[in-house]
Amino acid sequence: MIVFKPARPLSMHLTKEINSGKKAGFVPTMGALHEGHISLIRASVQLNDLTICSIFINPTQFNNNDDFQNYPVTIAQDIEKLEAAGCDILFLPPVQEIYRDGFKAKHYELGLIEQKMEGEHRPGHFQGVCQVVDRLLDIVHASQLFLGQKDFQQCIVIRKLLELTGRNETLEMVMMPTIRENDGLAMSSRNVRLNEKERVLSTAIFHALSHIKQGFATISPEALKQAAKIYLESKGFAPDYVEILSAKTLETPGNNNEQQVALIAATVGTTRLIDNMVLN
Ligand code: PAF
């Protein structure tokens, strides 16, 4: 695996490879890689001639400085995992390569999607995600972009970003299924922050989503959401939201034929977890 830190040589390298007929897949990450990330790398390796992974802890998407400062960093292990999964290129930029001197933040017209759920509870988060992904895609020329379903709202936001920037004409977004621990907890870099007791309790989110899925055909969404909140609270969680929305738009579904997704964000101790499940 080749590691690039500056952006220009990476772009030049990729232009050469792509001009010689190679197809490239890109997996953007913030590191602390787990099986969820590695499943994206494997999918890209299978579908492309060249796989590029970026590791960059993007300061502009954190609305909570403690979360940013304490974000896990495990570069040596990440490199081992990427090599074992067959990743060809790692882009590991310092902040100045992404946000150059004189960098002016663009505003992305994301509409209502950035005002709900993660957008409401993490103001500015999705503008930060769009800034970094837009910049990364300027540098990393690829024809497929791999993202995890675990961050469902982020996938919908990035799909919108691709439309807004016209990149959707040459870049396909591939959303890969959430990878779970054996007991159902969705894999996340933040899971390492859970203490032993919280780790046991943390399966409540998966159970709440599974109950919603079981009841989806017969029980009203309002009753399902209410029951999920009560259940989460009984397990020591403070839920930020429990939503059942259209999987395509993340708006209130028009009818039950539309594909729908249940989404939860809840905090146990000091760790905020998110998860979701497609219902039909
Ligand atoms: O999902 C993440 O890890 C990040 O939000 C992303 C897409 C790499 C942008 O920093």
py3Dmol code that shows the C-alpha trace and the ligand (Angstrom):
import py3Dmol

protein = """\
ATOM      1  CA  MET A   1       0.000   0.000   0.000  1.00  0.00           C
ATOM      2  CA  ILE A   2       1.307   3.440  -0.922  1.00  0.00           C
ATOM      3  CA  VAL A   3       0.793   6.192   1.676  1.00  0.00           C
ATOM      4  CA  PHE A   4       0.342   9.767   0.425  1.00  0.00           C
ATOM      5  CA  LYS A   5       0.318  12.736   2.790  1.00  0.00           C
ATOM      6  CA  PRO A   6       0.351  15.697   0.381  1.00  0.00           C
ATOM      7  CA  ALA A   7      -2.630  15.993  -1.953  1.00  0.00           C
ATOM      8  CA  ARG A   8      -1.018  16.927  -5.289  1.00  0.00           C
ATOM      9  CA  PRO A   9       1.149  13.841  -5.835  1.00  0.00           C
ATOM     10  CA  LEU A  10      -1.863  11.655  -4.999  1.00  0.00           C
ATOM     11  CA  SER A  11      -4.075  13.438  -7.548  1.00  0.00           C
ATOM     12  CA  MET A  12      -1.317  13.167 -10.176  1.00  0.00           C
ATOM     13  CA  HIS A  13      -0.802   9.470  -9.436  1.00  0.00           C
ATOM     14  CA  LEU A  14      -4.533   8.774  -9.691  1.00  0.00           C
ATOM     15  CA  THR A  15      -4.925  10.748 -12.928  1.00  0.00           C
ATOM     16  CA  LYS A  16      -2.195   8.598 -14.461  1.00  0.00           C
ATOM     17  CA  GLU A  17      -3.771   5.351 -13.240  1.00  0.00           C
ATOM     18  CA  ILE A  18      -7.260   6.334 -14.380  1.00  0.00           C
ATOM     19  CA  ASN A  19      -5.994   7.504 -17.785  1.00  0.00           C
ATOM     20  CA  SER A  20      -4.425   4.085 -18.207  1.00  0.00           C
ATOM     21  CA  GLY A  21      -7.925   2.585 -17.865  1.00  0.00           C
ATOM     22  CA  LYS A  22      -8.073   1.721 -14.149  1.00  0.00           C
ATOM     23  CA  LYS A  23     -11.294   2.067 -12.177  1.00  0.00           C
ATOM     24  CA  ALA A  24     -10.914   3.537  -8.675  1.00  0.00           C
ATOM     25  CA  GLY A  25     -13.024   3.146  -5.537  1.00  0.00           C
ATOM     26  CA  PHE A  26     -12.754   5.537  -2.595  1.00  0.00           C
ATOM     27  CA  VAL A  27     -13.467   4.911   1.103  1.00  0.00           C
ATOM     28  CA  PRO A  28     -13.273   8.113   3.196  1.00  0.00           C
ATOM     29  CA  THR A  29     -12.813   7.512   6.938  1.00  0.00           C
ATOM     30  CA  MET A  30     -11.696   9.183  10.147  1.00  0.00           C
ATOM     31  CA  GLY A  31      -9.594   6.150  11.110  1.00  0.00           C
ATOM     32  CA  ALA A  32      -9.936   3.906  14.194  1.00  0.00           C
ATOM     33  CA  LEU A  33     -10.914   1.339  11.597  1.00  0.00           C
ATOM     34  CA  HIS A  34     -13.171  -1.607  12.464  1.00  0.00           C
ATOM     35  CA  GLU A  35     -14.854  -4.376  10.477  1.00  0.00           C
ATOM     36  CA  GLY A  36     -17.468  -1.897   9.223  1.00  0.00           C
ATOM     37  CA  HIS A  37     -14.794   0.167   7.449  1.00  0.00           C
ATOM     38  CA  ILE A  38     -12.960  -2.934   6.292  1.00  0.00           C
ATOM     39  CA  SER A  39     -16.157  -4.272   4.677  1.00  0.00           C
ATOM     40  CA  LEU A  40     -16.199  -1.078   2.573  1.00  0.00           C
ATOM     41  CA  ILE A  41     -12.559  -1.604   1.581  1.00  0.00           C
ATOM     42  CA  ARG A  42     -13.273  -5.219   0.616  1.00  0.00           C
ATOM     43  CA  ALA A  43     -16.280  -4.189  -1.488  1.00  0.00           C
ATOM     44  CA  SER A  44     -14.184  -1.574  -3.279  1.00  0.00           C
ATOM     45  CA  VAL A  45     -11.343  -4.040  -3.866  1.00  0.00           C
ATOM     46  CA  GLN A  46     -13.816  -6.465  -5.403  1.00  0.00           C
ATOM     47  CA  LEU A  47     -15.419  -3.901  -7.701  1.00  0.00           C
ATOM     48  CA  ASN A  48     -12.412  -1.751  -8.664  1.00  0.00           C
ATOM     49  CA  ASP A  49      -8.837  -1.997  -9.953  1.00  0.00           C
ATOM     50  CA  LEU A  50      -7.645   0.468  -7.344  1.00  0.00           C
ATOM     51  CA  THR A  51      -8.876   1.229  -3.814  1.00  0.00           C
ATOM     52  CA  ILE A  52      -8.058   4.437  -1.972  1.00  0.00           C
ATOM     53  CA  CYS A  53      -8.824   4.972   1.707  1.00  0.00           C
ATOM     54  CA  SER A  54      -8.457   8.351   3.432  1.00  0.00           C
ATOM     55  CA  ILE A  55      -7.958   8.829   7.146  1.00  0.00           C
ATOM     56  CA  PHE A  56      -8.628  12.385   8.252  1.00  0.00           C
ATOM     57  CA  ILE A  57     -10.257  13.447  11.506  1.00  0.00           C
ATOM     58  CA  ASN A  58     -12.157  16.394  10.116  1.00  0.00           C
ATOM     59  CA  PRO A  59     -12.292  19.210  12.688  1.00  0.00           C
ATOM     60  CA  THR A  60     -15.117  21.075  10.925  1.00  0.00           C
ATOM     61  CA  GLN A  61     -17.693  18.313  11.456  1.00  0.00           C
ATOM     62  CA  PHE A  62     -17.338  18.163  15.258  1.00  0.00           C
ATOM     63  CA  ASN A  63     -19.698  20.442  17.137  1.00  0.00           C
ATOM     64  CA  ASN A  64     -18.319  19.146  20.433  1.00  0.00           C
ATOM     65  CA  ASN A  65     -14.649  19.854  21.110  1.00  0.00           C
ATOM     66  CA  ASP A  66     -14.328  16.981  23.644  1.00  0.00           C
ATOM     67  CA  ASP A  67     -15.603  14.544  21.018  1.00  0.00           C
ATOM     68  CA  PHE A  68     -12.963  15.868  18.570  1.00  0.00           C
ATOM     69  CA  GLN A  69     -10.098  15.839  21.097  1.00  0.00           C
ATOM     70  CA  ASN A  70     -10.968  12.319  22.267  1.00  0.00           C
ATOM     71  CA  TYR A  71     -11.607  10.794  18.846  1.00  0.00           C
ATOM     72  CA  PRO A  72      -9.631   7.528  18.845  1.00  0.00           C
ATOM     73  CA  VAL A  73      -6.402   7.495  16.786  1.00  0.00           C
ATOM     74  CA  THR A  74      -4.964   4.065  15.862  1.00  0.00           C
ATOM     75  CA  ILE A  75      -2.919   4.708  12.708  1.00  0.00           C
ATOM     76  CA  ALA A  76      -0.485   1.766  13.024  1.00  0.00           C
ATOM     77  CA  GLN A  77      -3.317  -0.775  13.460  1.00  0.00           C
ATOM     78  CA  ASP A  78      -5.345   0.956  10.716  1.00  0.00           C
ATOM     79  CA  ILE A  79      -2.463   0.537   8.257  1.00  0.00           C
ATOM     80  CA  GLU A  80      -2.169  -3.177   9.104  1.00  0.00           C
ATOM     81  CA  LYS A  81      -5.900  -3.700   8.582  1.00  0.00           C
ATOM     82  CA  LEU A  82      -5.929  -1.797   5.287  1.00  0.00           C
ATOM     83  CA  GLU A  83      -2.982  -3.775   3.948  1.00  0.00           C
ATOM     84  CA  ALA A  84      -4.595  -7.073   4.951  1.00  0.00           C
ATOM     85  CA  ALA A  85      -7.825  -6.053   3.174  1.00  0.00           C
ATOM     86  CA  GLY A  86      -5.980  -5.242  -0.064  1.00  0.00           C
ATOM     87  CA  CYS A  87      -6.241  -1.434  -0.017  1.00  0.00           C
ATOM     88  CA  ASP A  88      -3.858   0.080  -2.591  1.00  0.00           C
ATOM     89  CA  ILE A  89      -3.510   3.670  -1.415  1.00  0.00           C
ATOM     90  CA  LEU A  90      -3.879   5.429   1.925  1.00  0.00           C
ATOM     91  CA  PHE A  91      -4.339   9.204   1.906  1.00  0.00           C
ATOM     92  CA  LEU A  92      -3.287  10.539   5.295  1.00  0.00           C
ATOM     93  CA  PRO A  93      -3.310  14.318   4.933  1.00  0.00           C
ATOM     94  CA  PRO A  94      -2.288  16.883   7.526  1.00  0.00           C
ATOM     95  CA  VAL A  95      -4.967  19.554   8.152  1.00  0.00           C
ATOM     96  CA  GLN A  96      -3.251  22.123   5.843  1.00  0.00           C
ATOM     97  CA  GLU A  97      -3.621  19.790   2.851  1.00  0.00           C
ATOM     98  CA  ILE A  98      -7.380  19.767   3.284  1.00  0.00           C
ATOM     99  CA  TYR A  99      -7.967  23.279   4.582  1.00  0.00           C
ATOM    100  CA  ARG A 100      -5.372  25.430   2.841  1.00  0.00           C
ATOM    101  CA  ASP A 101      -4.404  28.904   4.072  1.00  0.00           C
ATOM    102  CA  GLY A 102      -7.150  31.239   2.985  1.00  0.00           C
ATOM    103  CA  PHE A 103      -9.701  28.380   2.873  1.00  0.00           C
ATOM    104  CA  LYS A 104     -13.216  29.797   2.809  1.00  0.00           C
ATOM    105  CA  ALA A 105     -16.014  27.489   3.943  1.00  0.00           C
ATOM    106  CA  LYS A 106     -18.669  27.078   1.242  1.00  0.00           C
ATOM    107  CA  HIS A 107     -22.283  26.785   2.301  1.00  0.00           C
ATOM    108  CA  TYR A 108     -24.099  23.779   0.861  1.00  0.00           C
ATOM    109  CA  GLU A 109     -27.845  24.138   0.266  1.00  0.00           C
ATOM    110  CA  LEU A 110     -28.842  20.848   1.847  1.00  0.00           C
ATOM    111  CA  GLY A 111     -32.398  21.868   2.689  1.00  0.00           C
ATOM    112  CA  LEU A 112     -34.459  20.341   5.501  1.00  0.00           C
ATOM    113  CA  ILE A 113     -32.283  17.243   5.735  1.00  0.00           C
ATOM    114  CA  GLU A 114     -29.654  19.126   7.752  1.00  0.00           C
ATOM    115  CA  GLN A 115     -32.160  20.484  10.233  1.00  0.00           C
ATOM    116  CA  LYS A 116     -33.391  17.197  11.650  1.00  0.00           C
ATOM    117  CA  MET A 117     -31.958  14.352  13.710  1.00  0.00           C
ATOM    118  CA  GLU A 118     -28.133  14.609  13.543  1.00  0.00           C
ATOM    119  CA  GLY A 119     -28.471  18.069  11.990  1.00  0.00           C
ATOM    120  CA  GLU A 120     -30.601  19.286  14.882  1.00  0.00           C
ATOM    121  CA  HIS A 121     -28.489  17.719  17.615  1.00  0.00           C
ATOM    122  CA  ARG A 122     -25.115  18.486  16.023  1.00  0.00           C
ATOM    123  CA  PRO A 123     -25.462  21.976  14.501  1.00  0.00           C
ATOM    124  CA  GLY A 124     -23.068  22.531  11.592  1.00  0.00           C
ATOM    125  CA  HIS A 125     -22.117  18.841  11.439  1.00  0.00           C
ATOM    126  CA  PHE A 126     -23.345  18.181   7.911  1.00  0.00           C
ATOM    127  CA  GLN A 127     -21.865  21.391   6.497  1.00  0.00           C
ATOM    128  CA  GLY A 128     -18.520  20.143   7.891  1.00  0.00           C
ATOM    129  CA  VAL A 129     -19.043  16.683   6.383  1.00  0.00           C
ATOM    130  CA  CYS A 130     -19.826  18.254   2.991  1.00  0.00           C
ATOM    131  CA  GLN A 131     -16.779  20.547   3.161  1.00  0.00           C
ATOM    132  CA  VAL A 132     -14.413  17.675   3.752  1.00  0.00           C
ATOM    133  CA  VAL A 133     -16.007  15.209   1.335  1.00  0.00           C
ATOM    134  CA  ASP A 134     -16.144  17.861  -1.415  1.00  0.00           C
ATOM    135  CA  ARG A 135     -12.443  18.627  -0.851  1.00  0.00           C
ATOM    136  CA  LEU A 136     -11.475  14.940  -0.651  1.00  0.00           C
ATOM    137  CA  LEU A 137     -13.294  14.296  -3.933  1.00  0.00           C
ATOM    138  CA  ASP A 138     -11.342  17.154  -5.559  1.00  0.00           C
ATOM    139  CA  ILE A 139      -8.168  15.276  -4.660  1.00  0.00           C
ATOM    140  CA  VAL A 140      -9.214  11.629  -4.962  1.00  0.00           C
ATOM    141  CA  HIS A 141     -10.530  10.931  -8.441  1.00  0.00           C
ATOM    142  CA  ALA A 142     -12.706   7.833  -8.206  1.00  0.00           C
ATOM    143  CA  SER A 143     -15.763   6.398  -9.887  1.00  0.00           C
ATOM    144  CA  GLN A 144     -17.238   4.751  -6.781  1.00  0.00           C
ATOM    145  CA  LEU A 145     -17.606   6.165  -3.266  1.00  0.00           C
ATOM    146  CA  PHE A 146     -18.233   3.648  -0.460  1.00  0.00           C
ATOM    147  CA  LEU A 147     -20.164   4.667   2.657  1.00  0.00           C
ATOM    148  CA  GLY A 148     -21.679   2.705   5.534  1.00  0.00           C
ATOM    149  CA  GLN A 149     -25.426   2.489   6.187  1.00  0.00           C
ATOM    150  CA  LYS A 150     -24.715   3.005   9.894  1.00  0.00           C
ATOM    151  CA  ASP A 151     -24.535   6.753   9.109  1.00  0.00           C
ATOM    152  CA  PHE A 152     -27.772   6.674   7.135  1.00  0.00           C
ATOM    153  CA  GLN A 153     -28.478  10.406   7.271  1.00  0.00           C
ATOM    154  CA  GLN A 154     -24.882  11.133   6.262  1.00  0.00           C
ATOM    155  CA  CYS A 155     -25.369   8.917   3.173  1.00  0.00           C
ATOM    156  CA  ILE A 156     -28.478  10.894   2.170  1.00  0.00           C
ATOM    157  CA  VAL A 157     -26.619  14.190   2.751  1.00  0.00           C
ATOM    158  CA  ILE A 158     -23.638  13.043   0.675  1.00  0.00           C
ATOM    159  CA  ARG A 159     -25.950  11.861  -2.093  1.00  0.00           C
ATOM    160  CA  LYS A 160     -27.372  15.415  -2.095  1.00  0.00           C
ATOM    161  CA  LEU A 161     -23.830  16.865  -2.115  1.00  0.00           C
ATOM    162  CA  LEU A 162     -22.991  14.778  -5.183  1.00  0.00           C
ATOM    163  CA  GLU A 163     -26.102  16.120  -6.916  1.00  0.00           C
ATOM    164  CA  LEU A 164     -25.380  19.734  -5.900  1.00  0.00           C
ATOM    165  CA  THR A 165     -21.818  19.534  -7.227  1.00  0.00           C
ATOM    166  CA  GLY A 166     -22.700  17.536 -10.365  1.00  0.00           C
ATOM    167  CA  ARG A 167     -20.343  14.765  -9.256  1.00  0.00           C
ATOM    168  CA  ASN A 168     -23.204  12.266  -9.406  1.00  0.00           C
ATOM    169  CA  GLU A 169     -22.658  12.119 -13.175  1.00  0.00           C
ATOM    170  CA  THR A 170     -19.288  10.436 -12.831  1.00  0.00           C
ATOM    171  CA  LEU A 171     -19.310   9.075  -9.290  1.00  0.00           C
ATOM    172  CA  GLU A 172     -21.544   6.320  -7.953  1.00  0.00           C
ATOM    173  CA  MET A 173     -22.293   6.249  -4.232  1.00  0.00           C
ATOM    174  CA  VAL A 174     -22.428   2.711  -2.830  1.00  0.00           C
ATOM    175  CA  MET A 175     -24.091   2.317   0.580  1.00  0.00           C
ATOM    176  CA  MET A 176     -22.926  -0.857   2.320  1.00  0.00           C
ATOM    177  CA  PRO A 177     -24.829  -2.637   5.143  1.00  0.00           C
ATOM    178  CA  THR A 178     -24.037  -1.931   8.789  1.00  0.00           C
ATOM    179  CA  ILE A 179     -21.699  -4.472  10.355  1.00  0.00           C
ATOM    180  CA  ARG A 180     -22.722  -5.544  13.850  1.00  0.00           C
ATOM    181  CA  GLU A 181     -21.101  -7.234  16.818  1.00  0.00           C
ATOM    182  CA  ASN A 182     -22.537 -10.700  17.610  1.00  0.00           C
ATOM    183  CA  ASP A 183     -24.991  -9.177  20.093  1.00  0.00           C
ATOM    184  CA  GLY A 184     -26.288  -6.620  17.565  1.00  0.00           C
ATOM    185  CA  LEU A 185     -24.343  -3.467  18.529  1.00  0.00           C
ATOM    186  CA  ALA A 186     -23.489  -1.572  15.334  1.00  0.00           C
ATOM    187  CA  MET A 187     -19.724  -1.270  14.945  1.00  0.00           C
ATOM    188  CA  SER A 188     -18.485   2.271  15.524  1.00  0.00           C
ATOM    189  CA  SER A 189     -15.153   3.870  16.323  1.00  0.00           C
ATOM    190  CA  ARG A 190     -16.820   5.438  19.354  1.00  0.00           C
ATOM    191  CA  ASN A 191     -17.725   2.030  20.897  1.00  0.00           C
ATOM    192  CA  VAL A 192     -14.281   1.888  22.552  1.00  0.00           C
ATOM    193  CA  ARG A 193     -15.507   4.629  24.882  1.00  0.00           C
ATOM    194  CA  LEU A 194     -18.165   2.367  26.421  1.00  0.00           C
ATOM    195  CA  ASN A 195     -17.262   0.927  29.806  1.00  0.00           C
ATOM    196  CA  GLU A 196     -18.090  -2.717  30.565  1.00  0.00           C
ATOM    197  CA  LYS A 197     -21.545  -1.978  31.959  1.00  0.00           C
ATOM    198  CA  GLU A 198     -22.434   0.447  29.154  1.00  0.00           C
ATOM    199  CA  ARG A 199     -21.223  -2.062  26.570  1.00  0.00           C
ATOM    200  CA  VAL A 200     -23.744  -4.595  27.933  1.00  0.00           C
ATOM    201  CA  LEU A 201     -26.550  -1.991  27.950  1.00  0.00           C
ATOM    202  CA  SER A 202     -25.640  -0.734  24.477  1.00  0.00           C
ATOM    203  CA  THR A 203     -27.441  -3.613  22.719  1.00  0.00           C
ATOM    204  CA  ALA A 204     -30.694  -1.855  23.727  1.00  0.00           C
ATOM    205  CA  ILE A 205     -30.501   0.277  20.575  1.00  0.00           C
ATOM    206  CA  PHE A 206     -30.431  -2.796  18.319  1.00  0.00           C
ATOM    207  CA  HIS A 207     -33.259  -4.357  20.335  1.00  0.00           C
ATOM    208  CA  ALA A 208     -35.351  -1.168  20.102  1.00  0.00           C
ATOM    209  CA  LEU A 209     -34.860  -1.108  16.314  1.00  0.00           C
ATOM    210  CA  SER A 210     -35.713  -4.819  16.061  1.00  0.00           C
ATOM    211  CA  HIS A 211     -38.952  -4.270  18.065  1.00  0.00           C
ATOM    212  CA  ILE A 212     -39.912  -1.451  15.699  1.00  0.00           C
ATOM    213  CA  LYS A 213     -39.289  -3.713  12.719  1.00  0.00           C
ATOM    214  CA  GLN A 214     -41.372  -6.524  14.248  1.00  0.00           C
ATOM    215  CA  GLY A 215     -44.297  -4.215  14.974  1.00  0.00           C
ATOM    216  CA  PHE A 216     -44.036  -2.156  11.782  1.00  0.00           C
ATOM    217  CA  ALA A 217     -46.832  -3.914   9.854  1.00  0.00           C
ATOM    218  CA  THR A 218     -49.422  -3.734  12.646  1.00  0.00           C
ATOM    219  CA  ILE A 219     -48.619  -0.912  15.101  1.00  0.00           C
ATOM    220  CA  SER A 220     -48.706   2.844  14.431  1.00  0.00           C
ATOM    221  CA  PRO A 221     -45.343   4.631  14.022  1.00  0.00           C
ATOM    222  CA  GLU A 222     -46.146   6.971  16.929  1.00  0.00           C
ATOM    223  CA  ALA A 223     -46.795   4.034  19.292  1.00  0.00           C
ATOM    224  CA  LEU A 224     -43.632   2.260  18.087  1.00  0.00           C
ATOM    225  CA  LYS A 225     -41.481   5.354  18.600  1.00  0.00           C
ATOM    226  CA  GLN A 226     -42.942   5.988  22.043  1.00  0.00           C
ATOM    227  CA  ALA A 227     -42.394   2.365  23.133  1.00  0.00           C
ATOM    228  CA  ALA A 228     -38.784   2.490  21.850  1.00  0.00           C
ATOM    229  CA  LYS A 229     -38.064   5.666  23.843  1.00  0.00           C
ATOM    230  CA  ILE A 230     -39.497   4.159  27.034  1.00  0.00           C
ATOM    231  CA  TYR A 231     -37.505   0.968  26.474  1.00  0.00           C
ATOM    232  CA  LEU A 232     -34.258   2.890  25.872  1.00  0.00           C
ATOM    233  CA  GLU A 233     -34.798   4.974  29.002  1.00  0.00           C
ATOM    234  CA  SER A 234     -35.436   1.817  31.027  1.00  0.00           C
ATOM    235  CA  LYS A 235     -31.976   0.623  29.889  1.00  0.00           C
ATOM    236  CA  GLY A 236     -30.259   3.811  31.094  1.00  0.00           C
ATOM    237  CA  PHE A 237     -30.164   5.625  27.720  1.00  0.00           C
ATOM    238  CA  ALA A 238     -31.078   9.251  27.108  1.00  0.00           C
ATOM    239  CA  PRO A 239     -32.569   9.167  23.593  1.00  0.00           C
ATOM    240  CA  ASP A 240     -32.110  12.245  21.354  1.00  0.00           C
ATOM    241  CA  TYR A 241     -34.577  10.915  18.815  1.00  0.00           C
ATOM    242  CA  VAL A 242     -36.396   7.841  17.559  1.00  0.00           C
ATOM    243  CA  GLU A 243     -37.728   8.392  14.033  1.00  0.00           C
ATOM    244  CA  ILE A 244     -39.471   6.340  11.353  1.00  0.00           C
ATOM    245  CA  LEU A 245     -38.988   8.010   7.973  1.00  0.00           C
ATOM    246  CA  SER A 246     -38.850   7.447   4.236  1.00  0.00           C
ATOM    247  CA  ALA A 247     -35.589   5.645   3.466  1.00  0.00           C
ATOM    248  CA  LYS A 248     -35.252   7.615   0.236  1.00  0.00           C
ATOM    249  CA  THR A 249     -35.787  11.158   1.472  1.00  0.00           C
ATOM    250  CA  LEU A 250     -35.752  10.937   5.291  1.00  0.00           C
ATOM    251  CA  GLU A 251     -39.060  12.792   5.250  1.00  0.00           C
ATOM    252  CA  THR A 252     -42.370  11.645   6.736  1.00  0.00           C
ATOM    253  CA  PRO A 253     -43.429   8.684   4.563  1.00  0.00           C
ATOM    254  CA  GLY A 254     -46.414   9.178   2.296  1.00  0.00           C
ATOM    255  CA  ASN A 255     -47.650   5.600   2.574  1.00  0.00           C
ATOM    256  CA  ASN A 256     -46.616   2.157   3.775  1.00  0.00           C
ATOM    257  CA  ASN A 257     -45.487   1.011   0.313  1.00  0.00           C
ATOM    258  CA  GLU A 258     -42.569   3.392   0.539  1.00  0.00           C
ATOM    259  CA  GLN A 259     -39.389   1.906   1.975  1.00  0.00           C
ATOM    260  CA  GLN A 260     -38.996   3.150   5.540  1.00  0.00           C
ATOM    261  CA  VAL A 261     -36.174   3.299   8.034  1.00  0.00           C
ATOM    262  CA  ALA A 262     -36.122   3.605  11.805  1.00  0.00           C
ATOM    263  CA  LEU A 263     -33.322   5.791  13.174  1.00  0.00           C
ATOM    264  CA  ILE A 264     -32.164   6.219  16.762  1.00  0.00           C
ATOM    265  CA  ALA A 265     -29.598   8.401  18.533  1.00  0.00           C
ATOM    266  CA  ALA A 266     -29.160   7.921  22.268  1.00  0.00           C
ATOM    267  CA  THR A 267     -26.517   8.494  24.907  1.00  0.00           C
ATOM    268  CA  VAL A 268     -25.397   6.049  27.560  1.00  0.00           C
ATOM    269  CA  GLY A 269     -22.961   7.481  30.120  1.00  0.00           C
ATOM    270  CA  THR A 270     -21.050   9.989  28.015  1.00  0.00           C
ATOM    271  CA  THR A 271     -21.163   8.043  24.748  1.00  0.00           C
ATOM    272  CA  ARG A 272     -23.654   8.990  22.061  1.00  0.00           C
ATOM    273  CA  LEU A 273     -24.552   6.148  19.695  1.00  0.00           C
ATOM    274  CA  ILE A 274     -26.564   6.164  16.466  1.00  0.00           C
ATOM    275  CA  ASP A 275     -28.061   3.265  14.552  1.00  0.00           C
ATOM    276  CA  ASN A 276     -30.846   2.535  12.080  1.00  0.00           C
ATOM    277  CA  MET A 277     -32.744  -0.319  10.473  1.00  0.00           C
ATOM    278  CA  VAL A 278     -34.630  -0.525   7.196  1.00  0.00           C
ATOM    279  CA  LEU A 279     -38.130  -1.759   8.016  1.00  0.00           C
ATOM    280  CA  ASN A 280     -39.679  -3.060   4.783  1.00  0.00           C
TER     281      ASN A 280
END
"""
ligand_1 = """\
10
PAF
O -18.230 8.874 8.321
C -17.111 9.377 8.524
O -16.172 8.746 9.004
C -16.912 10.844 8.172
O -18.050 11.593 8.430
C -16.402 11.079 6.738
C -17.423 10.645 5.702
C -15.106 10.330 6.524
C -16.133 12.576 6.527
O -15.194 13.045 7.442
"""
view = py3Dmol.view(width=600, height=400)
view.addModel(protein, "pdb")
view.setStyle({"model": 0}, {"cartoon": {"style": "trace"}})
view.addModel(ligand_1, "xyz")
view.setStyle({"model": 1}, {"stick": {}})
view.zoomTo()
view.show()
